[in-house]
Amino acid sequence: MSVLRILGIDPGLRVTGFGVVDVDGQRLNYVASGRVRGGERRPLAERIGLLVEGISQVISEHQPQAAVVEDVFVNLNPRSTLLLGQARGAAIAVLAGAGLPVAEYTALQVKQAVAGSGRAAKSQVAHMVGRLLALPLAPEGDAADALACAICHAHTLSGFGGRRTGARRGGRVRSIEEWLA
C-alpha cells in the first residue's frame, strides 16, 4: 500500500486552520499544521484573497494527494454562516483547482472519528489528535480541527475502528488505492 498525504482544512475568514498527515497502512504520521490568516479589518475580497494565497502555498509546499474540508455548521447568526460559507467555498475552489479530490465531513463526524463522541469538546478533540499523531503537545485551535479533519478522512478511507461513513462518491466509500489512482 502506498502512502497517502491528506490536507485537512478548517475554514474561517479570520483564520483557516490546516493540517497535513500521511497515511501509511494503519499508521498516521504528522507532517505539518498551522494557520492561514485572512485578517480581521480588511475588505471581504481581500481576506478571501489572502486565504486563497495561503492555501495555495500550503498545497505547493506539502504536495497533498487528497483534501478534506469541514462542512459548514449553521449558527444563530445568518450573516456569520454566509461569511463562513464563502471562506469554505474559496478553500474548496483552491483545492479543486489544484486537482485534489475533496471530501467533506460535518463537525459531528470529525469528532466521532477522532474522539469517539460527536459531542466531544474542542479540548478533547485536540488531545486525541495529539495522541493519535504521537505529538509531544496537543495542537491548538484551528490547526487541531484541521488535523482532526484529515484524521477523520484517513479513518474513513482505511476503515479504522470499523467505521466507514462519509467521503462517499458514487454511493460507495473510496479506498486509499482509488484515491491514489
C-alpha positions in Angstrom: 0.0 0.0 0.0 1.2 3.5 -0.8 1.4 6.5 1.5 -1.4 8.9 1.1 -0.9 12.6 2.1 -4.1 14.3 3.3 -4.6 18.0 3.7 -7.3 18.9 6.2 -8.9 22.4 6.2 -10.9 24.1 9.0 -12.2 27.1 7.1 -12.7 30.6 8.5 -12.4 34.2 7.2 -10.2 35.4 10.0 -8.2 32.2 10.4 -8.2 29.0 8.4 -6.5 26.0 10.0 -4.6 23.5 8.0 -3.2 20.1 8.9 -1.3 17.6 6.9 -1.0 13.9 7.7 0.4 10.9 5.9 -1.5 7.6 6.0 0.8 4.6 5.7 -1.3 1.5 6.1 -2.8 1.7 9.6 -0.3 4.4 10.7 -0.9 8.1 10.8 2.1 10.4 10.6 2.1 14.1 11.3 3.6 16.3 8.6 2.6 19.9 9.3 -0.1 22.1 10.7 -0.8 25.8 11.1 -3.0 28.7 10.3 -3.6 30.9 7.3 -4.7 34.4 8.4 -7.3 36.3 6.4 -7.1 39.4 8.6 -9.9 41.0 10.6 -10.3 44.6 9.4 -9.8 44.1 5.7 -12.5 44.0 3.0 -14.1 40.6 2.3 -12.5 40.2 -1.1 -9.0 40.9 0.3 -9.5 38.4 3.2 -10.6 35.7 0.7 -7.6 36.5 -1.5 -5.3 36.0 1.5 -6.9 32.7 2.2 -6.6 31.5 -1.4 -2.9 32.6 -1.5 -2.2 30.9 1.9 -3.9 27.6 1.0 -2.2 27.6 -2.4 1.2 27.9 -0.6 0.4 25.0 1.7 -0.5 22.8 -1.3 2.7 23.8 -3.1 4.8 23.2 0.0 3.3 19.9 1.1 2.0 18.3 -2.1 -1.1 16.5 -0.7 -2.9 13.8 -2.7 -6.3 14.4 -1.1 -8.1 17.1 0.8 -10.9 17.3 3.3 -12.8 20.4 4.4 -15.1 20.6 7.4 -18.7 21.2 6.4 -20.3 24.5 7.5 -22.5 24.4 10.6 -25.5 26.7 10.8 -25.2 29.1 13.7 -27.7 31.6 15.1 -26.3 34.5 13.1 -27.1 34.0 9.3 -24.5 36.6 8.3 -21.7 34.6 10.1 -22.9 31.4 8.4 -22.8 33.1 5.0 -19.4 34.5 5.6 -18.0 31.1 6.7 -19.6 29.6 3.7 -17.7 32.0 1.5 -14.4 31.1 3.1 -15.2 27.4 2.8 -16.1 27.8 -0.9 -12.8 29.6 -1.6 -10.9 26.8 0.1 -12.8 24.1 -1.9 -12.1 26.1 -5.1 -8.4 26.2 -4.5 -8.2 22.5 -3.6 -10.3 21.5 -6.6 -8.3 23.9 -8.9 -5.1 22.0 -7.7 -6.7 18.8 -8.9 -7.2 17.3 -5.4 -10.1 15.1 -4.6 -12.0 16.9 -1.8 -14.1 15.1 0.9 -16.4 16.9 3.3 -17.3 16.0 6.9 -19.5 17.6 9.5 -18.1 18.6 12.8 -20.1 15.7 14.4 -18.4 13.1 12.0 -15.0 14.5 12.7 -15.4 14.5 16.5 -16.9 10.9 16.3 -13.9 9.7 14.3 -11.2 11.3 16.4 -12.6 11.4 20.0 -15.3 8.6 19.8 -18.1 11.1 20.5 -19.9 13.6 18.3 -20.3 15.8 21.3 -16.6 15.9 22.3 -15.3 19.3 23.4 -12.7 21.0 21.4 -10.1 20.3 24.1 -10.9 16.5 23.9 -10.5 16.6 20.1 -7.2 18.4 20.3 -6.0 15.9 23.0 -6.9 12.9 20.9 -5.3 14.5 17.8 -2.1 14.8 19.8 -2.3 11.2 20.9 -3.2 9.7 17.5 -0.3 11.6 15.9 2.1 11.0 18.8 2.8 14.7 19.2 4.6 16.0 22.3 1.9 18.6 22.8 -1.7 18.8 21.7 -2.1 21.2 18.7 -4.1 24.3 19.3 -7.4 25.7 17.9 -7.9 25.8 14.1 -4.8 23.6 13.4 -6.1 20.9 15.7 -9.5 21.0 14.0 -7.9 20.7 10.6 -5.7 17.8 11.7 -8.8 16.2 13.1 -10.5 16.5 9.6 -7.5 14.8 8.0 -7.6 12.0 10.6 -11.3 11.5 10.1 -10.7 11.1 6.3 -7.9 8.7 6.9 -10.1 6.6 9.3 -12.9 6.6 6.7 -10.7 5.5 3.8 -8.9 2.9 5.9 -11.9 1.6 7.8 -10.1 2.3 11.1 -12.3 1.3 14.0 -14.7 -0.4 11.7 -16.4 2.8 10.7 -17.0 3.6 7.1 -19.1 6.8 7.0 -18.7 9.9 5.0 -16.5 10.6 1.9 -18.9 8.9 -0.4 -18.7 9.2 -4.1 -20.9 7.3 -6.5 -22.7 5.7 -3.5 -19.6 4.0 -2.0 -16.7 4.7 0.1 -13.5 5.0 -1.8 -10.3 3.2 -0.8 -6.9 4.7 -0.4 -5.8 2.9 -3.6 -8.7 4.5 -5.5 -7.7 8.0 -4.2 -4.1 7.4 -5.3 -5.0 6.0 -8.8 
